[in-house]
Every structure is written in structure tokens, then in C-alpha cells.
Amino acid sequence: MSRSIRLGAGAGFAGDRIDPAAQLARFAALDYLVFEVLGERTIAAANARRLAGTGEGYDPLLRRRLEATLPACRSNGTTIITNGGAADPRAAGTLAVGVARGQGLAGTRVGVVTGDDVLEAVHHVDPLLWETGHPLSAETDELVSANAYLGAAPVIEALAEGADVVIAGRLADPALYLGPLAHEFGWDLTGEPALLGQGTVVGHLLECAGQLTGGYFADPVTKPVPGLERLGFPFADVAADGTAMLAKLPGSGGLIDTRTVTEQLLYEVGDPSAYITPDVVADFSSVSLEQAGEDRVEVRGGSGSIRPDELKVTLGFRGGWLGEGQISYAGPRARQRGEHAARIVRTRLEEIHGLDPRGILIELIGTGAAFRGLAPAQDPIEVRLRVAARVADRRSAEAVGWEVESLYTNGPAAGGGARRHIEEVLAIRSCTLPRALVRPNVTIEEA
């Protein structure tokens, strides 16, 4: 390869491990370290925390991720990029500045990307919702959040202004990687769809971190992967034509081969020839993979067509409350006792607490519940009863776990390990907005 840029995957979801990212920051000689931590559910949860005042609207692990990696990144000239700002990028930027100051890293420049909050715009446009086919105005639940999927442009802007850390909210996953590539190589976001498509391939492969190095791939019998206890996260050396070499740190756990890469390439992809992102409609259908050595795979051949005129938006509606309770039964007739307990709880929730039976979900984990009736039920030596219900108010949600926990002394026999949980629900819907109505903004703060 000629000149290349090295991108490292520091996280693939909100609850991801931190030690593999710290290893990359210290030893991988990265140009960029990327933390991809947002899904539709995680940004909904962040909005719920922000609205309820019960926690930060950004990635709960953001401080720990930065504390573990920022000193090494600043020492090694590595720029951090993340969508960990979630529902509150400004507060996340303030946190990053504080971490830098606390670690003596004066002069660290933090680029904060905003503009994905499009609540006012969707009210004005009244778009059709994908899930219902009806306009937003027909919804009876209260709309409380609307976040558009931003593309690579604000990342490029932040990098051009010298940001050492870039923190965004709802930035599309591949754009976290496409942004630095386009910045470094001068790719045109409106006129070079083939390059943008190949860059999106790279971003899509790296965005789930340990999935690429065998985490999601691994099966002890059919697809063994060594060293999952110390699974290493991947990095890619990417050339100006978008060709990439995928690898991981020597001695780290996991595996990179054409099989792990193929599985990740197709992960969450409906039509491989038309993978729609804010920057390009990427075409994965001509991608070629070549094993170039141990834990090294070369990727080339991605392409694409001109980006869409509209951007996807995730909408959050106040959807009531979720109440949950769990309890275990073990030993002879465990399943029968679990079924009896389920009947007791259902009856009491309906007749004593007045819950709508249509909103109650009951599972006997361990009997084939995950298959939803598509596989024969099992008769195990232990089961765990899970009862969940979506209800209108907190009091009704509390009743669910309360009734499950009360089985301890109210039968059937030998229930144990009861747990209960409640949370306010943000129901998720999707729509699109014209690109012109979504206006990203970049500000720079300095430690």
C-alpha cells in the first residue's frame, strides 16, 4: 500500500468493553480511535434519562472510555471520534474537556457536533411514519425526541478545525470512519460515490468492533475462536483508493479471517447492493476479501451511488411504563411450578390490578421461550419465570415485579432469586426528513 490511515475500533455498542480500546490506544499506532456506541434503543434510553433528569443524556461510559484512552491518544497523535454524545453532545463535550484538564492535557481541542435534534422540523413537516404509514400528527402518544442520522460532513469540519476529540450525537455508524478518511484523502462527499462506498464498507466492517474479530462469529463446535477472554478489537489500514487491510494487535484474542469479515459485511444489511447511509447508497455486492496473512484480510471493491435526498430520523414517543419481574424454579417439576406461578401472576395482574391482558408478556426461560413456539418446549431441571407488562402508569408497572416477588411465600414451592425492575418507555418510530432541514453544527472547546 501507499500512504494509509489507520483507524481503530474502540467500541461497537454502548456496553462494550474498554480494555481492548485502551490496548489499541497504547500499542496500535492509530491515527484515529472510534467509539461507536449508539443504537436506536440506546439513543432512546439517553433521551429518557435526559427528560426524566435521572442521568446523563450521553454515553454512561464516556468518562471511563476517555480516561482509559485519552492520555495515550494525545501522546501518540491519535484523534478520538465518537457518537457518545447521544442525546446531549454539548454536555458530553464539557465532560471531555474536564477529563482532559484533569489529566493534565491542556490544549486538547474537543469538537462537538450538534444539529441531529430535529424535533421542531418533524412537527413542521408532519412526515409519514414507516411503521404505520400514517402522518406524525395521527399519533396519540407524545413525541419527545427526534434525532436525524448525520453523515460525515461535520466530522470532516471538526477535524479541519484541529479537533483532537470529536463528539457527536446521532451520527450514522459508518460515518464515524468515513469522516476521517474523507478528511485525510480529500474525498468529495457529493461527487465521488465509489470512494465513499468503499469507505462505508470499511466503516461498516469496523463499527461493531469485536464482532469483526470473532466475537459474534464464535461457536465452540462449528466456529472456534481462540482467546475470547482477551478479545482484541480490530483496526484497518486504509489507502487513498479505499482499499483496506484489516488486522488486530499481535497476541490479542480473537480471529480475523475471510469468514469473520464476511459475516460482519452482511450484518444488518438488507440489500447488499443498496446499503443506504447519509453519505452514499453503498454497494457491497462486488466487495472482494483476500486472506493476506494470519489475522490479516484485505478488502477492496466497494462502490456506491449518489447519497439520498432525505435522512432517516428516529422518533421517540412517551410510551408508558415497563414493569418486569423474574423468579427461578429448580428441581423436580420445575416447569410445572413455573407455569403455575405464571397463571397466578397473570390472574392477579388482571383481576386485582386491572392490567390489560394484551399488554402482559410471560416467558418460561429455559423451556424454549426464545423460539416463540417454533421449537418443541423443553422440560428442564430449572426454569426462570419472566413477567413483563407495558402499562400506562408507574403504579401499574410496580405491580408486575411486586406480584412476582410475592411468590416467595405465596406459592408455588421453592421459588428463588426474584428480581424486579421498572422503567419509563420511549416507543421508537422512524421517518425521513429532507436533507436541507437538517443543519449540523460544529463548535470547538479547548481544555
KATA-V360126 format. One record per pair of residues at least 6 apart in sequence whose ideal C-beta (glycine too) atoms are under 7 Angstrom apart, sorted by the first residue. I is the first residue (numbers start at 1). GAP is how many residues later the second one is. D is the distance in whole Angstrom. If there is no record, write none. Layout:
<<I;GAP;D> <I;GAP;D>>
This chain:
<<1;236;6> <1;238;5> <1;242;7> <1;244;7> <2;237;6> <2;238;7> <3;237;7> <4;233;4> <4;234;6> <4;235;5> <5;26;5> <5;175;7> <5;176;6> <5;179;5> <5;233;5> <6;23;6> <6;24;5> <6;25;5> <6;229;6> <6;231;5> <7;24;7> <7;25;5> <7;27;6> <7;170;5> <7;173;7> <7;199;6> <7;228;6> <7;229;5> <7;231;6> <8;16;4> <8;20;5> <8;22;4> <8;24;7> <8;25;5> <8;26;7> <8;225;7> <8;227;4> <9;25;6> <9;197;4> <9;200;4> <9;224;5> <9;225;5> <9;226;7> <10;11;4> <10;14;6> <10;23;5> <10;24;6> <10;25;5> <10;59;7> <10;199;7> <10;223;7> <11;10;6> <11;24;4> <11;25;6> <11;26;5> <11;54;7> <11;198;6> <12;24;6> <12;195;6> <12;196;4> <12;197;3> <12;198;6> <12;199;6> <13;24;6> <13;26;7> <14;23;5> <14;28;5> <14;45;6> <16;193;6> <18;43;7> <18;46;6> <18;47;6> <18;50;5> <20;190;7> <20;211;6> <20;212;6> <20;213;4> <21;12;7> <21;44;7> <21;47;7> <21;48;6> <21;212;6> <22;46;4> <22;47;6> <23;226;6> <23;229;7> <24;6;6> <24;9;6> <24;209;6> <24;211;6> <24;225;7> <25;8;6> <25;44;4> <25;47;4> <25;48;5> <25;53;6> <26;46;5> <27;222;6> <28;207;5> <28;221;6> <29;47;7> <30;48;5> <30;205;6> <31;47;6> <31;48;7> <32;46;7> <32;47;5> <32;49;6> <32;148;5> <33;36;6> <33;40;6> <33;45;5> <33;47;5> <34;47;5> <34;48;7> <34;142;5> <34;143;6> <35;30;6> <35;47;4> <35;49;6> <36;47;6> <36;137;5> <36;140;6> <36;171;5> <37;22;5> <37;45;7> <37;46;6> <37;47;5> <38;45;5> <38;48;6> <38;132;6> <40;274;5> <40;388;5> <42;44;7> <43;43;6> <43;44;6> <43;104;6> <43;127;6> <43;271;6> <44;272;5> <44;382;4> <44;384;6> <46;11;5> <46;12;7> <46;40;4> <46;41;4> <47;10;7> <47;40;4> <47;97;7> <47;98;4> <47;269;5> <47;379;6> <48;376;6> <48;378;5> <49;6;4> <49;7;6> <49;8;6> <50;7;3> <50;37;5> <50;38;6> <51;93;6> <52;372;6> <56;32;7> <56;35;7> <57;29;6> <57;30;4> <57;31;3> <57;34;6> <58;26;6> <58;27;5> <58;28;5> <58;30;5> <58;33;6> <58;34;4> <59;25;4> <59;27;6> <62;22;5> <62;30;6> <62;33;6> <63;32;6> <63;36;6> <66;30;6> <66;33;5> <67;32;6> <69;11;7> <70;10;7> <70;29;6> <70;30;6> <70;33;6> <70;35;7> <71;32;6> <71;34;7> <73;7;6> <74;31;5> <74;34;6> <74;90;7> <79;80;7> <79;84;7> <79;85;6> <80;85;5> <81;74;6> <81;85;5> <81;95;5> <81;98;7> <81;99;7> <82;85;6> <83;85;5> <83;86;7> <83;87;7> <83;88;4> <83;93;6> <84;8;6> <84;83;6> <85;7;4> <85;82;5> <85;83;5> <85;84;5> <86;83;6> <87;58;7> <87;82;7> <89;23;5> <89;24;6> <89;25;5> <89;78;6> <89;79;6> <89;80;5> <90;22;6> <90;24;7> <92;75;5> <93;17;5> <93;19;4> <93;74;5> <93;352;6> <96;14;5> <96;69;5> <96;71;6> <97;13;5> <97;348;5> <97;350;5> <100;8;4> <100;347;4> <101;346;5> <105;342;6> <106;341;6> <107;339;7> <107;340;7> <108;56;5> <108;57;7> <108;339;4> <109;53;5> <109;54;5> <109;55;5> <109;335;6> <109;337;5> <110;53;7> <110;55;5> <110;57;7> <110;335;5> <111;47;3> <111;50;6> <111;52;3> <111;54;7> <111;55;4> <111;331;6> <111;333;6> <112;55;6> <112;331;5> <112;333;7> <113;37;7> <113;41;4> <113;45;6> <113;53;7> <113;54;7> <113;55;4> <113;56;7> <113;58;7> <113;327;6> <113;329;6> <114;55;7> <114;327;5> <115;35;7> <115;323;7> <115;324;5> <115;325;4> <115;326;5> <116;31;5> <116;32;5> <116;34;5> <116;53;5> <116;54;4> <117;29;7> <117;30;6> <118;28;5> <118;30;5> <118;195;6> <118;315;6> <118;319;7> <118;320;6> <119;26;6> <119;27;4> <121;312;6> <121;316;5> <122;14;6> <122;24;5> <122;191;6> <122;193;7> <122;309;7> <122;311;6> <125;308;6> <125;312;7> <126;9;5> <126;10;5> <126;11;5> <127;8;7> <127;9;6> <127;304;4> <127;305;7> <127;306;7> <128;6;7> <128;7;6> <128;303;6> <129;7;6> <129;300;5> <129;301;7> <129;302;5> <130;300;5> <130;301;6> <131;298;5> <131;299;7> <136;7;7> <136;295;7> <139;178;6> <141;176;4> <141;177;6> <141;178;6> <141;286;6> <142;175;6> <142;176;4> <143;172;6> <143;174;5> <144;172;6> <144;173;7> <144;174;6> <144;282;7> <145;171;4> <146;167;6> <146;169;5> <147;22;6> <147;23;4> <147;166;7> <147;167;5> <148;22;6> <148;163;5> <148;165;5> <148;285;6> <148;290;5> <149;21;6> <149;23;5> <149;129;5> <149;162;6> <149;163;5> <150;18;7> <150;20;6> <150;21;5> <150;22;7> <150;25;7> <150;128;6> <150;290;5> <151;21;6> <151;24;5> <151;126;7> <151;127;3> <151;128;4> <152;23;4> <152;26;4> <152;27;4> <152;30;6> <152;37;6> <152;127;5> <153;36;6> <153;287;6> <154;14;7> <154;286;4> <154;288;5> <155;11;6> <155;20;7> <155;24;3> <155;25;7> <156;23;5> <156;26;6> <156;27;5> <157;285;5> <158;8;5> <158;284;5> <159;7;7> <159;20;7> <159;21;6> <159;24;4> <160;23;7> <161;281;7> <161;283;5> <163;281;6> <170;144;7> <172;105;5> <172;106;5> <173;30;7> <173;34;4> <174;26;5> <174;29;3> <174;30;5> <174;33;6> <174;103;6> <175;28;7> <175;102;7> <175;103;6> <175;104;6> <176;27;7> <177;25;6> <177;26;3> <177;29;6> <178;18;7> <178;21;4> <178;22;6> <178;25;5> <178;101;6> <181;6;7> <181;18;5> <181;57;6> <182;7;6> <182;17;7> <185;55;5> <187;8;5> <187;9;6> <187;12;7> <189;7;7> <189;90;6> <193;87;5> <193;111;4> <193;112;5> <193;113;6> <194;109;5> <194;110;6> <195;47;5> <196;83;5> <196;84;4> <196;108;6> <197;83;5> <197;85;4> <197;86;6> <197;105;5> <197;106;4> <197;107;3> <198;44;3> <198;104;4> <198;105;7> <199;43;5> <200;77;6> <200;79;7> <200;80;6> <200;82;4> <200;102;7> <200;104;7> <201;81;7> <201;83;6> <201;86;6> <201;98;6> <201;101;4> <202;34;6> <202;36;6> <202;40;7> <202;42;5> <202;97;7> <205;7;6> <205;41;7> <205;56;6> <205;59;5> <205;60;6> <205;94;7> <206;6;7> <206;28;6> <206;30;6> <208;56;6> <208;59;7> <209;24;5> <210;21;5> <210;23;6> <210;44;7> <211;53;5> <211;56;7> <212;22;5> <212;34;7> <212;44;7> <212;48;6> <212;49;7> <212;52;5> <213;18;6> <213;19;6> <213;20;6> <213;21;5> <213;35;5> <213;41;3> <213;42;6> <213;43;6> <213;47;7> <214;11;4> <214;40;5> <214;41;4> <214;46;5> <215;13;7> <215;16;6> <217;6;6> <217;8;6> <217;42;7> <217;43;5> <217;46;5> <218;7;4> <218;10;6> <225;29;6> <225;30;5> <226;27;6> <226;29;7> <227;26;2> <227;27;6> <228;25;6> <229;24;6> <230;22;6> <230;23;4> <231;22;5> <231;23;5> <232;16;4> <232;17;5> <232;20;3> <232;21;6> <232;22;5> <233;15;7> <234;12;6> <234;13;7> <234;14;5> <234;22;6> <235;12;6> <235;13;7> <236;8;4> <236;9;7> <236;10;5> <237;7;7> <237;8;5> <238;6;5> <242;60;7> <243;55;7> <243;57;5> <244;55;5> <245;47;7> <245;51;6> <245;53;5> <246;10;6> <246;15;6> <246;50;7> <246;51;5> <246;53;6> <247;9;7> <247;48;6> <247;49;5> <248;6;6> <248;8;6> <248;47;5> <255;40;7> <256;39;4> <256;40;7> <256;41;6> <257;34;6> <257;40;6> <258;31;5> <258;33;6> <258;39;6> <261;28;5> <261;36;5> <261;38;7> <262;27;7> <265;19;6> <265;22;6> <266;6;7> <269;6;6> <269;15;7> <272;12;4> <272;13;5> <273;10;5> <273;12;4> <274;7;5> <274;9;7> <275;7;4> <275;9;6> <276;32;6> <278;29;7> <278;33;5> <279;28;5> <280;24;4> <280;27;5> <281;23;6> <281;24;5> <281;26;7> <281;27;7> <282;20;6> <282;22;5> <283;19;7> <283;20;4> <283;21;5> <284;18;6> <286;15;5> <286;17;6> <287;12;7> <287;14;5> <287;15;5> <288;12;6> <288;13;5> <289;8;6> <289;10;6> <290;7;7> <290;8;5> <291;6;6> <292;6;5> <309;125;7> <309;126;6> <310;122;4> <310;123;6> <310;124;6> <310;125;6> <311;121;6> <311;122;6> <311;124;6> <311;127;5> <312;118;6> <312;120;6> <313;117;7> <313;118;5> <313;119;6> <313;120;5> <314;114;6> <314;116;6> <315;114;4> <315;115;7> <315;116;6> <316;110;4> <316;112;6> <317;109;7> <317;110;5> <317;112;7> <318;108;7> <319;106;4> <319;107;6> <319;108;3> <320;70;6> <320;71;6> <320;72;5> <320;105;6> <321;70;5> <321;72;6> <321;73;5> <321;76;4> <321;101;6> <321;103;6> <321;104;6> <322;66;6> <322;68;5> <322;75;6> <322;100;7> <322;101;5> <322;103;5> <323;65;7> <323;66;5> <323;68;6> <323;73;7> <323;74;3> <323;75;6> <323;76;7> <323;77;3> <323;78;6> <323;99;5> <324;63;7> <324;64;4> <324;76;6> <324;77;6> <324;96;7> <324;97;5> <325;62;5> <325;75;5> <325;76;4> <325;78;7> <325;79;3> <325;80;6> <325;93;7> <325;95;5> <326;58;6> <326;59;7> <326;60;5> <326;78;7> <326;92;7> <326;93;5> <327;14;7> <327;58;5> <327;77;5> <327;80;6> <327;88;5> <327;90;7> <327;91;4> <328;54;6> <328;56;5> <328;87;7> <328;88;5> <328;89;5> <329;8;5> <329;9;5> <329;53;7> <329;54;6> <329;85;6> <329;86;6> <330;51;6> <330;52;4> <331;50;7> <331;83;7> <334;46;7> <334;47;6> <334;48;5> <334;49;5> <335;29;7> <335;32;6> <335;44;5> <335;45;7> <335;48;5> <337;75;4> <337;76;7> <338;26;5> <338;45;4> <338;47;5> <339;25;7> <340;72;5> <341;44;5> <341;66;5> <341;71;6> <341;74;7> <342;20;5> <342;22;7> <342;43;6> <344;63;7> <345;42;5> <345;58;5> <345;59;6> <346;14;6> <346;16;6> <348;55;5> <349;6;4> <349;11;6> <349;40;7> <349;50;6> <349;51;7> <349;54;6> <350;7;5> <353;43;6> <353;46;4> <355;34;6> <355;36;6> <355;41;6> <359;30;5> <359;31;5> <359;32;6> <360;29;5> <361;27;5> <361;28;7> <362;25;5> <363;6;4> <363;23;5> <364;19;5> <364;21;6> <365;18;7> <365;19;4> <365;21;6> <366;12;7> <366;14;5> <366;16;6> <366;17;4> <366;18;6> <367;10;5> <367;11;5> <367;13;6> <367;16;6> <368;7;5> <368;8;7> <368;9;5> <368;10;5> <387;13;6> <387;17;5> <388;12;7> <389;11;5> <390;35;6> <391;6;5> <394;28;7> <397;25;4> <398;24;6> <401;19;2> <401;20;6> <401;21;7> <402;18;7> <404;14;6> <404;16;6> <405;13;5> <405;15;6> <407;8;5> <408;7;6> <408;10;6>>
